[in-house]
């Protein structure tokens, strides 16, 4: 490749900015335009209502607002009315109230190889809003998937009898482990509630058959004891 070709290619390449002067000028221009449009939108809404957002936005009680300028996080704003430059700023609201996730019923195998079905709920809330938005793509889905994994691993370390007798203890252990995973995302687990534990249909049938056999055996034993007592009374009578 000769020198002329190299100069031609270099001319076609997009130059990188060695300083921020051009970007600073562009940002200032955008900000000034936003100020002008925002003022006009506020005082002459009928003309600009279709092309410019209203510059004042409300942050509702029970939420926080993440204020960004040119996509960069600037601050967290509290409930109330806030000015947002239509050209440069965005305000994203995040609910801080307790959120309930009803997990899909999960089929899990216990330590003693018994298959059970568990219905559970997760109660969580956002503790640090900027972490929940910037550290994980979808915090709600992330909490859900982490809980599924921890639930299966934890339940799998208990035998069925202990699981039934210590349901709250197992739920607390799951809660602690999930909370440890999600705390870096700005999420706080308030409670994990195991609503229902069901045995498999085959196991229910087997237990039902065993219970029926036990009742029949007890009935035969009672009948045999009654026959013995009756025979004693007959001998005493004669």
N, C-alpha and C positions, 0 to 999 in steps of 0.2 A: 504494500500500500504506500503510494507516494505522499508527499507532504500536502499536496493540494487536496487529495481525498480525505486525509486526516482532518484538515481544516474544515472541510465541508461537513463531515460527520460531527465534529465538535460544534459547528454552528447550529446543527439540527437538534442537538441534545438540549434538554430543558436545564437551564442553569440552576444550581442550588443557591439559596440566599446565604451569603456570608454574614449578614447582619439582620437585625429585626426591624430596620427602619420601614421597609415597605409594608410588612405585616402590621406594624404599629399604626401606620397611616391608614391602612385598610380598616383596622379595628376601630379607630377613632371615627372614621367616616361612617361605618355601620352604626356605631353607637349614636352619633349625632342624628343620623337618619331616623333611628328608632325613637330618639327623644322627640323629634319633630312629628313623626307619624303618631306616636303615643299621645302627644298633646292634642293633635287634631282629632284623633279617635275619641279622646275624652270630651272635648268641647263641641265637636261637630260630628257626632256619631253617624248621622244619616248618610254622610258622603263616604266615610271610610269603613263602614261596618262590614263590608264584604271582603276587604283586602288586608286589613290590619287587625290583629288581636287587641282586645281591650288591655291597657297597660296595668290595671290594678286587678290582682287576683286574690281570692280568699283562701286561707288555709283553715280548714275546719277543725273544731275542737276534737281532740282524740287523735289528731294526725300531726305529722311534721312535714315541712316542705324542704326539699333539697334544691337550693338555688344554684344554677349553673350559668356561666357566661362563656360563650363560644365552646360549649361542651365541657368546660372545666368546672369542677366543684369549687364553689366559693364559700358557701355557708349553709347552716341549717337554720331555718326560720320557724318560729312558733305560730300557733293559731292567731289569725287576724288578717288584716288587709295589707298587701305588700305590692310595691311597684316592681313591674317586670318590663324591661325594655323589649319591645316587640321584635326588634331585629337581632338582638345579641343574647337575650336571656331566656332561660326556661325555668319553670318551677314544677317539680314533680312531688306529689303528695304521697305520703306513706302512712298507712294505718298503724297506730300504736296499740290498739285494743287487742284483747285476747282473741286469737283465732282458733277455731276448732277444726281439726281434720278427722273425718270419719274414715279410718283405714278400711280398705277392702279386706274381707275375711281371708285369713291366711291359713293354709294347710301346713302344719309343722309336725316334725317327728321329735318325740321326747327322747331322753337319754335311754329309756328302757324300750325303745323302738315301737312306741305307740303313736299312731297318727291321730292328731287332734286338729280341730278347726278353731281359730281364735278371732274374735271380733274386738277391736280396740279403737280408742280415740286418743288423739294428741291435742293438748292445749298449749299453745305457745304464743309469744308476743315478741315484737321487735324492741330490742333494748338500745341498739345503736344503729340508726337508720342508714347512715352512709356506708357502714360495713355491709348491711343487708343488700344494698343496691350495687356496690362496687366490687365486692369480694366474691359474689356468687351470682350466676346468671338468673336463676329462679329459686329464691330461698324457700318458697312453699313446697315446690317439687323436691328440692334437696332434703328438706326436713322429712318429707314423706318417705323417700327412698332410704335414708339413713335409718329411720325407725323400722322399716321392713327388715333390713339386714340385721340390726341389733336384736329385734324381737326373735327372729329365727335362731340366731346364735345363742341367745340367753335361754330361751325355752328349751333348746336342745341340750342344755347342760343340767336339766332337772328331770327326775323321774315323774311319772304321772301323779302319783300320790302326793308328792311334795308340791307339785305345781297346783293341785287342787286345794291343798291345805294352806299354802303360802302365796296365794294369788297376789295380794297387795305387796308382799316383799319382792316378788318377781317383777311386778310393775315398777316398783321404786328403783330396782336395779337397772331395768331398761331405761328409765327416765334419766338416771345419773349418767349412763353411758352415752345416750343421745345428746344430752346437754353438753357433755365434754366435747363431742364432735362439732356441734353447731355454734358454740359460744364465739368462735372466731369470725362467724358470719354476722355477729350482732344480734343473734336470736337467743331467747331465753325460754327453756321448756318449763312450763308451770306444772303440768301433770300429764301422766300417761295412764289411762284407765282401761283395764281389761274388762270389757262389758260381758263377754260370754265366752265360755270354753265348751266346745262340743266334741264328743267322741265320734269316731267313724261309725258308719252304719253297721259294719261287720262286728265291731267291738261292742256296740250297744246290744246287738242281737245275742252275742256270746255271753255278755254279762246278764242279759235278761234270762237266757236259758239256764245259766248257773244259779241265778236267784230262784228261778222256778224249781229247779232240782233241789235246792237247799230247803225251800218251803215244803216240798213233798217229803223230803227226808225227815224234817222236823215233825210233819204231820204223822208219818208212820211211827216215829219214836213216841209221840204223845199217845197214839192209839195203842201201841204195845204196852206202855206203862198203865194205861187204863185197863187193858185186859188183865194184867198182872194183879192190879188192885181188886178187880172184880173177882178173880179167882180166889184171892185171899179171903174176901168177904164171904164167898160161897162156902169155903171150908170152915170158916168160923161159925156159919149158920148151922151146919150139920155137925 
